[in-house]
Amino acid sequence: MNIYSSVFLQLLCLIFSCYFCQSLLRQNCQVLEKNYYAQFMDLKFDTCEGFEEFNFSIAVHCDHVENLHLALKDAPLETDWLCLTKYCGMTMETGVFSRFTRLNALYIETRDVELQPGTFSGLPQLTTLWIKADVMSNNITFHKDTFFGLNSLQELKISYIKLSAFNISLLNHLHLLDNLILENNNILYLSEVTASLGIFKNLKKLSVVSNWIRKLRTADCLTSQNPTSYGQFVNFNISHLDLSASQLTITEPKSLCNFPHLERFTADSTGIAIEDLYKSGIKTIKTISLQNAGFDKFQICASASHFKSEELLLMFSSIHKINTFGGSCKNIKKLNLSGNYLDNTGVKQMQKLPDLLELDLSNNNLESLELCNNESAPMLKLVCLNASFNYLLRLQKGQFACLKELKSLSLESNKINHIADFAFDGLDQLQLLNLQHNNIFRIGEFTFSNLFMVRHLNLYENVVKKFHFDAFRNVLLEDIKLTYTFDHDFSWWKNIRRSLRNISVKTNVLHLTSDVLDEFPFLESLQLDSPDIALSCASFAEAKELHLKNTIEFTNIDARWSPFASFTKLEKLYYSVHPQDVSNSSTIINSLKDISSLKFLYLHNIDSIIKYNQININNIFQRLVHLKVLHLKNAGIERLDSKDVFSDLQDLEFLIIENQNMQEVESIVFDSMPNLKYIYFLQTTFPCSCNFNGFLSWLESNTRVSAIGFYNQKCLIEDISMNFRFFLNSNCRSDLDFILFVLSFLCTLLFMCLSLFHESIHWYILYIVYIVKCWLNHRLQHKDKYEYDAFVSYNTNDELWVTEQLLLNLEQKGPPFFKVCIHNRDFEVGRDIVENIMDSIYSSRWTVCIITHNYLQSNWCSLEMRMATYKLLTESKESLILIFLDKISREELQYYHRLTKLLNKKTYLDWPDHENGQQLFWARLRKIIAKSGRNLK
């Protein structure tokens, strides 16, 4: 490609890029770096379905991207989690992700795209890949080597792509594939998949979910051409088989013969009959999951003994009764019956489950929990029992006496109003007791008697009015959550204060003062939901986390000038203002500046304080120089237009604005935060107003700060929602913006033209100038006599031949002896080089051009030939001799049009290789120079 084509293409690219510059300044990609917020909150994009559950350090989400290279240009090279939704490009080129060598998980949602060979090459650490086609258009083209290079891939999920479009044999590069998930692929029969499973030697998990499989056929059972000790059927060594969300109405004998031994079989929401599985060819299943199956009755022990199962997961399957008769349940370790219609449990039924470790009975209709009928009942091995969300009313003495091994008991969201003394007797190993959301009104002396190992107690959202002062006498709690009404006697705190690490209290009045207790030496987190709180000065010196909810009056008795004086090491503060309070909460807000160690701050419902001017917004965050994360929810800060708002937040890295009606945001607000990385507008509404145009321009040009999800943000105009970014780009670009754009375009165009001028026509202009100069000199100073017989035009690389051959034969061998001019010897020192060239040509009878490859590439040599040619034309007499020192073909000379024309009209000399020819060459040259007479000065 010559220089003209190159510059022309550059010009076209410039025009195109400038035309779309406002949309390409910042692609629709957002970055989340977990180290900035992980210790304070859990935050995800929530746009990539279940893919969000994969762990990451640096996550990137791109939405509606066409040019993937531009979109990922500024993404960190350390990215290990990448999600592309609604990818709009036509192709994905080879190695398009190769710069992200640490990428571990990749999700692609796209339509009408071609995945070229080696698309995923250069990703040595990629273990998880999900590819999902658009539901309306699943036209994705795979090539034979699309998956080439995925040497570490362990999980592959392909959704909404017809099986015929990719063919499982295309996955033969995935040597370490462990988990294959096929979702909504129009698969009719299981054998369409299993027929190609032989290429996957390491495959352990196979999921064929949400497909059109209605029948598991005997014909789906694949036989082996080389039978082994197992028999005639192929054994794929699959340990996890998932056929969920398929309408399995028929299961024929031996239809699953290729999966004889399974760790887990899942057929949720399929309607499969457990009896049909008996003849399917499966011999053992460690875990059976049949959620939403609609069984009504299920023979637990019969099924477990047939498949030697250890876990049965039968959630939301319309089971009315626990049936443990018929068969043996001795292998069952885990039984989940949540979400069914159970109304009772029987002791005899539980005795049939002697080795059961986990039992989940939540979300049923239980009014009583009968597990142990008397002290002589055989011991059960239960470790975890969940009976939450039922209708339990009372807990009787010794009710759990046969559960000596129980460590976790959850009775949340029942209707328990009475706990008999010693109700938990026998639970010697219990560590977690959850009684949240019940109707418990009294905690007696022996309510928690003998719970020596309990570390976590949840009494939140009960109606406790009375605690016995020795209620926690022998309990070493680490975490307690409780709700109680006003109680003057706080002595019950004394027995647990020295072991507590986390406290969550909801009450009407909370006064924890030094006359009640001295301190909580190991306390880490304190959550208080109370309108009136008074704390002792030294009580919470080690606490690092404080939650205040609905608090109106918050005082420190020993240091009234600062409510937070007790918290000298506080790092996290969550403050939710009481909706009806205005004046008192302002005291707490004004005291934030006294918490110098604060790193995380959550403010909720301070809008009323701002609205009634109870506090100056510019003073709220003063002196919080170590703050890392600021979360403002319904904060009433509608305008961010002053640099003083966050002026002291030098270390802030993450800003979250939630549930807010923003009226104005100026970029100057963020200039005072040099470490700011992320701004997150969560459930925030914006008016469709040009007041945000400057903020958008700042975001588009700023590579330091990322606004999570802002490019999908909606704005409201007369209750009509539209894309905020589209509105600003369409309606708010001022004439000044357009003028600046035009000026920048013209400046760039001028620069390119100057570059073109310099590279391509610079010499042409010089030629014209110098030829005019020559013409004037020739007219004014016509010469009849010449100073030299010949001027030699040559490239410096050929100087050795000129000095040792040409000058020797013309100047030293004669007669006649010729006078020759060469630039290295005869040019006048200090004079302009072009002036020297002109004078030498017009002072010489002949101009001898020594043509070589180097000569043709030299601009100076070209200038000398052009001037000699002009002299030839103007004087109308022979004055130019061409000598070809190199062998140059006519094809090579076709790019030098002027020289080609001269060769067609004039005879030229070739330098011969042999000595006899060279003697003849010199004779001919001397004859040509001498034939017109020497006529020298």
Protein Blocks (a to p, Z undefined) as FASTA:
>chain_A
ZZklmmmmmmmmmmmmmmmmmmmmpccbdcddfklmmmmoccdfklnojmlmpccfbdcd
dehifblmlmmmmgcfklcbdcdehiabfbdcehklmmmmmbfbdcdddehiacdehklg
oilkbcbdcddddfklccdcddfklmgoiambfbdcdehiafklnopmlmmmmmmbmbdc
dehkhpabfklmmmmmmmmmkbmbdcdehiabfbdcfklpccdfbdcfkbmbdcehiabd
cfehiacfbdcehklmmmmbcfbdcdehklpafklmmmnopabdfbacdehklnopacfk
lmmmmnopabdcfehklpabdcfegijfklpmbdcfehiabfbdcfklmmmmmmbfbdcf
ehiabfbdcfbfbfklccdfbfbdcfehiabfbdcehklmmmmmbmbdcfehiabfbdce
hklgoilmbmbdcfehiabfbdcfklmgoilmbmbdcfehiabfbdcfklmmmaccfbdc
ddddddfblklmmmmmmmpfbdcdddfbdcddfklpmbdfkbfbdcdddfbdcddfklmm
mbcbdcdehifbdcdfklmkbmklmmmmbfbdcddddfkbcklmmmmmmmmmmmmmbcbd
cdehklmmmmnopacfklmmgoilmbfbdcdehklpabccbfklmmmmmmbcbdcdehia
cfbdcfklmmmmmkbmbdcdehiacdddfklmmmmmmmmmpmkbccehklmcccdeehia
cdfklmmmmmmccfklmmmmmmmmmmmmmmmmmmmmmmmmmmmmmmmmmmmmmmmmmmmm
ccfbdfbfbdcdddfklmmmmmmmmmmmmmmgccdddddddfklmpcghiafklmmmmmm
mmpfbdcddddfklmmpmklmmmmmmmmmmmmmnopafbdcddfbacdfklmmmmmmlmm
mmmmpccddddfbfklmmmmmmmmmmmmmmnojoiZZ
